């Protein structure tokens, strides 16, 4: 079950590798999957995407899920599992789609559920440690393997793993049980836009397993993480490899070796990258990494990864105005608000191609930025942002105030999950700013949390609260204005950004979640929509030039459930405005282009 390691910066190679992995892994566990394709079909969702037809029990997100720490050998446990809900209902569920989604085959909410499936350990893994990985499970998770339990994990957005070697039987079927509890808005945990009674700006909840589950064999001593921090000013990258022993690092560019370095695991290495090609939306240059862990001359582990050389900072423009700088130059950031919801998968995109589509369309529409709105995505979403060149504002999911029964905020849990978000996604060059709070939703201990994020990651900017209750800390002052645009006043040490504006609504018949729909400001037809959009963007570019506005985030990329203020319909089938005119407006050009 070995695949050749491919160049992570090559899209065709990645896709080919992923397909092969899906086929090979499927052959390992096809006999262990409960049931067959006839036992599953998508539930009758209100709206489906074009990618839903590509989803089957043997083809449920087959790609290797961790593109910045790749090993050749692994086993994908996505597919059909047994599930028992709180009301006693038992059925098959297609993992990793949340149980409320059409693609799960269940499409029913439950605050408690028990997943179960079996697998066999491949013979070539004999003598290896076996790790069980979960991309994300919402929210509290208790895992057991062959009856042996592991520590409870709490958190709906961060990955977690267990070494299950001691629980494994010498041969034959191995049993996994995953017990999940998810209070949604009846708890004080981070949950973003999820609500039991969805409507308006709140959406269908996600419960249970919603990211890839997989196994991989490792040596007793192995690489257990990478921390990669680019340093453009010093023409180097700071690399820390988790583990014990000596390491060899090879940096390459398009298959050509740039440098080879040796060091010790656990200590920070300063790896020179002379004459570095800088990463930007216009030229998203990625360097490949091959990290090998050795015991003497013997190789005990090897992983591949990548990094981008880019710098994000504050600086002064030629008028002395505080600006957000990319690689020491001011770039006006123009992006959409991206909720990351799907009509058929809710939190989980139906396929990797669907994930890529959202980023490529964002670029095609002339944006250079996106704001990932109070949700943390799977690693492959950020890979596509890295690969295609899209700046990312990453929100921390909120302890949302839009609930019928307000609950006390679990402050320690929030702080823990915030730290996990920063450390787990911190290697992606596309991410340039952490947003601690959205408006005043669950806002607390703001100054302390901003300081904590800065301590964890001094290489990026921090937004203390996007809109509403600003606590005079962080690197930006952020205003929300509907439809807007408006600009807060830049400060000596903080740039001015417009974190949300627009919300121009237009329902498209045949591509709606429900007949009920709304937008912050309705329009009658596509012509009126593009004219209004061009007017908003013209004013935003004027605020950039005259009021010191550094960035704008338009609401929003797609329709979401009853919201119809997307640039695209919820199923991603219709782009509501002419692409050329939209892109021209986003780039501050004249609106004379017509389709």
N, C-alpha and C positions, 0 to 999 in steps of 0.2 A: 504494500500500500504506500508506495513512494512515488512522488511526483518530482519532476525537475523544478528547481527554484527558478522563477522567471523574473525578469526585470520589472520591478514594481511600477516604474514610470511608463510602461508600455501598455496602453489600453488593450490592443489586440491580444497580447500575451496573457494579460490578466484574465481576460474573458475566456480564452482557450483553456488556461489552467483551471479556472473555476469549473468549466464544463467537465473536464476530465476528472476533477476531484469528485464532482457529484456522481459520476458514473462509477468510479472505483469504490467510493465509500458506500454507495448503494448496494454494491455486490457484497460488502461485508455484513450489512445488517438486514438485508431484505427478508431473510428467514426469521428475524427476530421482531420485525414490525408487527404490531397487533392488527390483524385484519388485512384488507387489501383495498385497492382503489374503489371497488364497488361499495365499500362500507362508508365512503366519504363523498360528499359533494358540497359545494358552497351552499350556505343557507340563502334564503330568498331576500337578499339585501335590497335596499331602496335604490341603490345605484352602484354600478360596478365599473372598474377600469378595464382598459384593453388588455392589461397584463394578467388579469385574473384567469384567463384561459390557459396560461402557461403554468399555473400552480397545480401540482398533483402531490400525493403523498410521497412519491419518489423524487419530486423536484420542488421542495419547499425551501427556498433560499439556500441552495447547495454551496454557495461560495464560502471560501475560508473567511471567517468573520473578523479577523484581527490583522489588517494589512500592514501594521507597523511592527509586528513581531510574528513573522511567519515561520512555521516549521512544515517540513514536507509530509510527515506522517500525522494523520488525525482521523477521527471518525465523527461524521455528522449525525447527531441524534434527532435532527428535525424529522418530522413525519407523523404518522398516526400514533397517538398514545391513547390509553384509557383515561377517562376523567369522571370523577364523581363529584357532583355539586352539593351544596348545603341542603337542598331539598330532597336529596336522595337520588336524583336523576343520574343515570350512568349512560355514557355514550363514548364514541370516539371523538377525539379532537385533533385537528391538524396543528401541530406545533411548528413554528413559533407564533401563530396568530392568536391574539387575545380572545378569550371565550365569547366576548360580546360581538366579535366581528363575523361577517358573513363567511370569510375564508376559513375560519376555524371549523365551520360546519355545525357549531353549537348556537351562536348568536343569542346568547342568554346571559344575563348578569347573575353572578353569585358572589357573595362576600367570602365564601370559603370553598375550596376545591382541592381534590386530591388527584394528582397525575400519577400514572404508573405505566411503565414499559419494561421490556427486557432487551438485552443485547448480549453478544458474545465477544470476548476479548480476542483479537486476532493473534494467531500463533506467533508471528514474528515479534510481538510485543513482550514475549516471555523474558523475565528478568528486568523489565523496565518498571518505573513508577508510572502509574496511570492517573492523570488529572482529569477531573470532571469540571467543565466550565459552563457557566450561565452568562449570556450576554446581558440580560436584565429580566427580572421577574417583579411584577407589581402585586403585593408590596412586601409582606413578611413571608419568608420562605424557610421551611424545614425540610432538609433532604436526608434520606436514608438509602443505603445500598445494601442489599441482602440483609436488611434488618439493623444494620449499624448506622446510628444517627450521627449527624454532623451539626456544628453550631448554627443556630438560627441566624439568618441574614435579614436585615431590615433595610429597605431602600428600593425604590421602584425604577431607578435609572442607572445604577452602577453595576458593573460586572463583578462576579465572585466565583471562586474556584475551591475545590477540595481535592486533596490527594486521597483517592479511594482504594489504593493498592491493598491495604490491610483488610478491607471488607470483601475483596473479590474471592470467589470460589476458584479452585485449581483449574476447572474447565467447565464447559456447559453454559447454560443461561444464567445471566446476572440480572438482578431485579433492582430497578430504581423506583423510589417513591418520592414525590415532591408534594408537600402539603403547603398550601398558600392561603393567607388571609389578607384581604384588601378592604379596608373600611371606606375607601374613596373619600367623599366629603364629610363622613362621620368621624374622621380622625384628624389629628393635628399634624400630619405628615405632608411633605411636598407632593403635589399632584398636578400642578399646572392647570390646564383647561378641562380637567375631568370633573363631571358632576353626575350624580345619580339621576337627577331630573334635568336632562339636557335641555338647552334652549338659549336663544340670544347668543351671547359670546361664550357660553359654556357648552361642552360637547359630550358625546357618549364616552363613558369611562372605559378604561383598559384594565383588565384583571388577569392575573396569572402570568404565564410565560409569554413574553412578547419579543424576545430576541433569541438568536440561535443558541442551542445547547450542543456541546461537542466534547469529545474525549481526545486526549493526545498522550502518547508515551514519552517519558523523559528519563534521563539518567538521575541517579540519586543526587548528584551535584549538577545543577542545570541553571540556565539563564532564567531568572524570574522577573525580569523587567528591564526596560531601557528608559532613560531620561535623556532627551536630546534638546539642547538649548542653543540656537544659533546666535552668534556674536559677530555681527557685520563689522562693527568698529575694529575688532581685533582680528578679523579675517580668519575666524575659527569657529568650531562648534564644540560645545561642552557636552561630553558624553559620560554618563554613569551607567554601568552595567550591573544589574543585580545578580548576585551569585558569589562563588568563591573560586579563586584560582587565577591563572593568567588568561588574558584575552588577546586576540588578534582582531583588528578592525581594518576592513578594506573599504575605501570610499571610491565609488566609480560614477562616471557620468556617461550615460548612454552606452554602457558596456565597456568604456575605456577607464582603466584604473587611474585614479587621481592621486591616491596615496595609500600607504599601508602603515599601520601603527600597532604598537604592542603596549600592554599595560596590565593593571591589576583590577579584577572585578571588585566592585564596592567603592572604588575611589574615582574621583572625577578626572577625566582625561580631556586635555585641551588639544583638539585635532585641527591642524591647520588646513584651511581651504583657500589657498592663494588664488588671486584673480577670480574670486567667486562670481558666478552668474546669479544675480539676485532674483528671488521669487517675487512675482507681482501678478495682478490679474491679467496684464498684457502679456507677460512671459512667465508662466508658472513653472519655473525650473525646479526639478527635484533631483537630488543626488541619492544614489543607492548606497545602502550600508549592508555589509556582511560582517556579522559578529560571531566569532568562534571562541568557545571556552575550552581551555586545555588543562589537563592534569599531566604535568611534564610535557612530553611530546604527543601524548594521546589526546585526541579530540573527544570531548564528552558531550558537547552540545554546539549547535550552530543555528543561527536565526538570520533572516533577512529583514531589512527595514528600509526606511528612506527619511530624508529631511529636506527642508527648504531653507535657504539663506535669505532671511528677511528681517527687517527691523521696524517696529512700531513704536512711536514716541510722540511726545508733544514738542512743539517748537513754535517759533515766531515766523510769520510771513514777512514780506517786504514792507508791510505797513505796521509791523509790530504786533499783529493780532495772533493770539494763541490758536494754533491749529493742530489737528491730528496729522502726523507725518508718517508716511510709508517710505522706508529707505531714505530718510532725510529729505523728502520732498512732499509738499502738500498735494494730496489727491482728494478731490471732493467725492465723498462716499455716497453713492446712490444705490439703495437697495429696497427690496420688498420685505415685509413681515412674513415669515414663513412659519406656519403653525405646525407643519409636519403631520397632518391628519390625512387619512385615506378613506374613501367611502366603503371599500371592501375589507380593509385590514385595520382600520382605525389608527393605532399608533404604528403599525407594522406595514411597510410598503410591500406590495405583493411580490415584487421581484427586485433584483439588483438593478436591472435595466430601468425600472420605474424610479428608483432612487436617483440614478444618474440623470434621468430625464428632467427632473425638477431643477437640478443644477444647470444642465445645459440650456434649458429654456430660460432660466434666469439670466444667463449670459447672453443668449440670443436676443433678449429683450433690451439689451443695452445696460444692464446693471453690473456693477463691479463689487457689490456687497450684498449680504443677506443678514437678516436678524433671525436667528433660530429662537422662536418665541416660547419661553417657559416650558421647554422640552429638551431632553438630551437624546440625541440620535445614536443609532448604532455606528460603530467605527467606520463602516464603509461609506456612510454619507459624508463624513469628513474627508475620507480618501478622495472622493470625487470632487469635493471643493478644493482640496490640495492639487489634484491632477488637472482640473479644468481652470483653476484660477479664480476663486471667489472668496473675498474677504468675509469673515464670519464674526458677528456679534453673538456670543453664546450666553443666553439667559440661564439663570438658575431657576428650575421649576418652582413656582410659588406655592406657599401655603395659602390657598386662595380664600379671599373674603366673601366670594359669591356663593354662599351656602345657606340653606334654610335653617340649619342648626349649627351656629358657630361653635368651634371646638378650640380648646386651649392649644396654642402652638407648641409643638415639641421642639424646643430650641436646640437642645444638644443634637438631636437627630438631624435637624436642618443644617447645623454647622458641619456635622460629619459628612452629609451628602454633598454639601457645597465643596468641601475639601476634596472629596472623591471625584467630583466633576472636573475640578481644576487639574488634579494629578492624572486622572485617567485619560483626559483628552488633551493634555498639555503638550504633546509632541507635534500636533498638527499646525503647520505654518499658516493655514488659512484662518485660524482663530486669532483675532487681534485684540479682542476686548471681552472681559467677563462682566455680565450684568447681574448684580447681586439681587436686586428686587425689581419687579415690574410694578410701577406706580406704588401704591401703599399696601398692596395685597400681601398680608402677612408680614409687613415690615416690622423689624425689631433689631435692636443692637447693631444698627447700621454701621456706625463708625468702627466698632470692634470687628465686624465681619469684613469690611473693606480692608482693614489692616491685615487681617488673617489671609485674605486672598493675595494681597501684595507681598506678604512674606513668603507664601507658597510659590508665587510666580511674579517676580519683579520685571520680567521681560515683556509683559503686556499691560494694556490700559485696563482700568477698572471703572465701571459705571455704578455708582452707589444706588441709584433708583431711576429707572427710565420713566420719566413723567411723574407728576404729582409731588410727593413729599421728598424734596431734596434736602439732604442733611449736610450740605457744604463740605463734602469730602469726595474722594475719588478724582478722576482725571477729566470728567466731562460734566457739564450741566445740561440736562436732557429735558426737553419739553414735549408734550403731546398736544396736538391741535387738529380738530376735525371740523371741516375738511382742511383748514389751514391754507398755505403753510405760514408758520410764524417762527421767529428765531429768538431764543434766549440770548442774553448778552454774554459774549465771551469774557472770561476772567483772566487775571494775570497767570494763573496756574491751572486753568480748566478751559477746555475747548467747548464751544456751543454746538449742540446737535439737536435735531428734531427726530425723536425716537419713534414717533407714530404720527401720521397725518393721512389725509385723503379719504379712503373708505368709499369711493364712488361705486354705487351699486347698479348692477344690471343682471336680472335673471335671464337665463337662456332656456327656453322650452326644450324639454327632452333631456336636459342635463342637470336636473335639479334634484336635491335630496328629498324635498317635499314641496308642496304647493305654497306653503308658508315660507316667505323669504323676506329679507330686509338688507339694507345697506345704510351706512351713515348718511349718505346723500344719494338719493335715487336719480337715475338717468333713464330716458325714454327709449333710447336706441343706441346702436354702436357709434353712430356719427356724433351724437351728443356726448357720449362717453369719451371718445378720443379728443374731442375739442376741449372738454372740461379738464381732461388729464394734461393736455399740453399747456393749458393755462396755469394749472397748479405747478407744473415743473418749471415753467418760465419764471414764475415768482420765486420758486426755491433757488434757482440759479442766480437770480438777482439778490436774494438774501445771502447767498454765498459770497457774491462780489462786494456787496455794500454793508452787510451786517455781521460778517465774520462767521457765518454758518458753515460748519465743517462737514456735516453729514445729514442725510435725510433717509427715513425709512417709511415707505408707502404701504398702507394697509389695503390689500395684501396680495400674496402670490396667487392663491387659489380660493375659490369659494370653499366654505367649510359648513357642512350641514345646512342650517337655515340662512347663514350669511351668504350674500351674493355679491360681496364687494371684492371679489378676486379678479386678477388679471386673466386668469383661466377659470374654466368651470371646475367643479369639484372632481369630476372624472378625468380631467386633463385633456378632454377632447376638443374644446373650443378655446382659442385665444380670442378674447373679446374685442381687441383693438388691433389695427394693422401693425405688424411687427416693425416695419421700417420707421413708421412715424413714432411708435412708442420708443424705439431705441434712440432715435434722433432726439426726442424730448429728454430722455434720460441722460444723454451725453451733452445736453445744453446747446444743441444745434437748432437751426430754424425748423419750423413745422411746415415748411413748404412742400415736403415730400408727400405724395398721395398714392394710394394703392387703387 
